[in-house]
Amino acid sequence: MAKYSFEMKMEIVKAYLNNEGGYTYLAKKYGIPYKKSVQQWVTSYKAFGEEGLMRSRKNETYTFEFKLNVVELYLSTELSYQELALSVGINNPPLITKWVNDFRIAGPDALRPKRKGRRSKVSKPKESKLTKIENVNNNSEYLKQLEDENLKLKIENAYLKELRRLRLEEEALLKKQRELSTASEETSN
């Protein structure tokens, strides 16, 4: 069962929209431990309407390309999980968190759909046509692995470049501040 009912969330959102108080005030008034929860409910309501406050009972399936695109967006921009979820139309930011963490641990293969059910135990006779098909499949799988590795390296490279750019900006700013402080000390003496 959900911790907070739809009706309670709706009441809090309506109170916020009627200017009865801010996130912190409403969180205290209704006994919500974190104002961030109230903020997320309001944002979800503004983006998705009443559906944004309801718990979804359907299991959405997303394509590998969509998941990979969302992960790339997160890693290459400075959007939060909540902002990114709203921009791509997902009402479940923790899902994006899981995709990003899986990607960081196991690479793009972690985002591929998993086969469901048990493996077949019936042994199939080997034929020359089957071995040719298997070779083609192995080659295509190998190419997919290489493409995925290439993509992962490109994303990592872009991330490291951005990190370096930010570090250089910070160093330049600190250097400028030091120069200004030494200049002001010299003028005061």
Buried (B, 14 or more C-beta within 10 A) or exposed (E): EEEBEEEBBBEBBEBBEEEEBEBEBBBEEBEBEEBEBBBBBBBBBEBBEEEBBBEEEEEEEBEEEBBBEBBBBBBEEEBEBBBBBBEBEBBBBEBBBEBBEBBBEEBBBBBBEEEEEEEEEEEEEEEEEEEEEEEEEEEEEEEEEEEBEEBBEEBEEEEEEBEEEEEEEEEEEEEEEEEEEEEEEEEEE
